[in-house]
């Protein structure tokens, strides 16, 4: 069987495009030649199967009072079992967790990520004879220009500052749990909402992962 890489995330894993001019199809989602998950599949080749599980607005464990069913934790078991066997689980979440209305600090968000990873590691979804294999990705921090965009009220105060602290908190969580870690800072965000990857950013993330993943699986 192919080595199965399951990628769980939010809108940046789903491929949301905030700037239609940056998307080949002119829509709100990057296509299969642009999304980082699809680019990763092409780079890794036929020995791998890359599956994307992206949901716009998804958080780690925090229930959103406005949009229901956004928190991953209650649905993680069923999601993992529906994709077994898994050789590597990639999780990139945290941007939505920084919303002011959720009231979570960067440290608290990292504790949410730890809960998700612990549940994943305890789920019987891994390849026979294999140990749980998880990669936490810290999303690029939200750009400070977000305060001047239409999504500023959605994110609220403090989201930028919390997002800037996430990588350090996630790295500590990864060390504590004995799992892999990647900081995606530097992958290009757009200047429309300062939160979503550009086409170039998707390529940059795919390039980093295509170099890293063969060393993990």
C-alpha positions in Angstrom: 0.0 0.0 0.0 1.0 3.6 -0.5 2.3 5.6 2.5 -0.8 7.6 3.6 -0.3 11.2 4.7 -3.5 12.7 6.2 -3.5 16.5 6.3 -6.0 18.1 8.7 -6.4 21.9 8.8 -8.5 24.9 8.3 -9.1 27.1 5.2 -5.4 27.1 4.3 -5.6 23.3 4.0 -8.9 23.6 2.2 -7.3 26.0 -0.2 -9.3 29.2 0.3 -8.2 32.0 -2.0 -8.9 35.5 -0.6 -7.7 37.1 -3.8 -9.4 35.7 -7.0 -6.7 37.4 -9.1 -4.2 35.0 -7.5 -6.2 31.9 -8.4 -6.0 30.4 -11.9 -9.7 29.7 -11.9 -10.6 33.1 -10.5 -12.7 31.5 -7.7 -12.5 31.3 -3.9 -10.5 28.0 -3.9 -7.1 27.2 -5.3 -7.3 24.4 -7.8 -5.4 21.0 -7.8 -2.4 22.6 -9.5 -2.1 25.2 -6.7 -3.1 23.8 -3.3 -0.2 22.8 -1.1 -1.7 19.3 -0.4 -2.0 18.6 -4.2 1.5 20.0 -4.8 2.8 17.8 -2.0 1.2 14.8 -3.6 2.9 15.5 -7.0 6.3 16.1 -5.3 6.2 12.9 -3.2 5.1 10.7 -6.1 3.1 7.6 -6.5 4.5 5.8 -3.4 2.5 8.3 -1.3 -1.2 9.1 -0.9 -1.9 12.6 0.4 -5.4 13.2 1.7 -6.6 16.7 2.5 -9.1 17.4 5.3 -9.5 21.2 5.4 -12.4 23.0 6.9 -12.6 26.8 6.8 -13.0 28.2 10.4 -11.8 24.9 12.1 -10.2 25.2 15.5 -8.4 22.6 17.7 -10.8 22.2 20.6 -12.7 25.5 21.0 -16.4 25.5 20.2 -17.3 28.6 18.2 -20.5 30.3 19.5 -21.3 31.6 16.0 -20.4 28.7 13.7 -21.2 25.2 14.9 -19.1 22.1 14.6 -15.8 24.0 14.0 -13.8 22.3 16.8 -11.9 19.3 15.6 -11.6 17.2 18.8 -15.2 15.8 19.0 -15.0 14.6 15.4 -11.4 13.4 15.3 -11.9 9.8 16.1 -14.4 9.3 13.2 -12.3 11.3 10.9 -9.2 9.3 11.6 -11.0 5.9 11.4 -12.5 6.9 8.0 -9.0 7.4 6.6 -7.1 4.4 8.2 -4.5 3.3 7.8 -2.5 6.4 8.4 1.3 6.6 8.2 1.7 10.3 9.0 -0.9 12.7 10.4 -0.2 16.4 9.6 -2.1 19.0 11.6 -2.0 22.7 10.8 -4.5 24.6 13.0 -4.4 27.6 15.3 -5.2 30.7 13.3 -9.0 30.5 14.0 -8.3 29.7 17.7 -6.9 33.2 18.1 -10.3 34.8 17.5 -11.1 37.2 20.4 -14.5 35.6 21.0 -12.9 32.3 21.9 -10.9 33.8 24.7 -7.8 31.5 24.3 -4.2 32.6 24.8 -1.4 31.2 22.7 -0.4 28.8 25.5 -4.1 27.7 25.9 -4.3 27.1 22.1 -1.2 24.9 22.4 -2.9 22.9 25.1 -5.8 22.4 22.7 -3.4 21.1 20.1 -1.9 18.7 22.7 -5.4 17.3 23.4 -5.9 16.7 19.7 -2.6 15.0 19.2 -3.0 12.8 22.3 -6.4 11.7 21.0 -5.0 11.0 17.6 -2.1 9.0 19.1 -4.5 6.9 21.1 -6.8 6.1 18.1 -6.4 2.8 16.3 -5.8 4.2 12.9 -2.1 3.6 12.3 -0.5 1.2 9.9 -0.1 -2.3 11.3 3.0 -2.5 13.6 3.6 1.2 13.3 3.7 3.8 16.1 1.6 7.0 16.0 3.4 9.5 13.7 2.3 13.1 13.9 3.6 16.4 12.5 2.4 19.7 14.1 2.6 22.7 11.8 2.5 26.2 13.3 0.7 28.3 10.7 2.4 31.6 9.6 1.5 34.3 12.1 -1.3 36.7 11.0 0.0 39.8 9.4 -0.4 43.1 11.3 -2.2 44.6 8.3 -5.3 42.5 9.2 -6.5 45.4 11.4 -7.2 47.4 8.3 -9.2 44.7 6.5 -12.8 43.6 6.5 -11.9 40.5 8.6 -10.7 42.6 11.6 -14.0 42.4 13.5 -14.1 38.7 12.9 -10.7 38.1 14.4 -11.0 40.8 17.1 -8.3 42.3 19.3 -5.2 40.3 20.2 -5.3 37.7 17.4 -2.1 38.9 15.7 -0.1 38.9 18.9 -1.4 35.4 19.9 -0.6 34.0 16.4 3.0 35.3 16.7 3.5 33.3 19.9 2.0 30.1 18.6 5.1 28.6 17.0 7.1 28.7 20.2 4.2 27.2 22.1 3.6 24.4 19.5 7.3 23.6 19.4 7.3 23.0 23.2 4.1 20.9 22.8 5.7 18.8 20.1 8.8 18.1 22.3 6.5 17.2 25.2 4.6 14.7 23.1 7.5 13.4 21.2 6.1 14.3 17.8 7.4 16.3 14.8 7.2 20.1 14.4 7.4 22.5 11.5 7.1 26.3 11.7 5.5 27.6 8.5 6.5 31.2 9.1 7.7 32.8 5.9 5.2 31.0 3.6 3.6 34.0 1.8 0.3 35.4 2.9 -1.9 37.7 0.8 -2.4 41.4 1.6 -6.2 41.1 1.3 -6.8 39.6 4.8 -3.2 38.8 5.9 -4.2 35.3 7.0 -4.5 33.1 3.8 -1.7 31.7 1.8 -1.1 33.0 -1.7 -0.4 30.7 -4.6 3.3 31.2 -3.9 2.7 30.4 -0.2 1.1 27.1 -1.1 4.1 26.2 -3.2 6.5 27.2 -0.4 4.8 25.1 2.1 4.6 22.1 -0.3 8.3 22.5 -1.0 9.2 22.4 2.7 7.0 19.4 3.4 8.2 17.4 0.4 11.7 17.7 1.7 10.7 16.9 5.3 8.1 14.1 5.0 10.4 11.4 3.4 12.5 11.6 6.6 9.5 11.1 8.8 7.8 8.1 7.1 
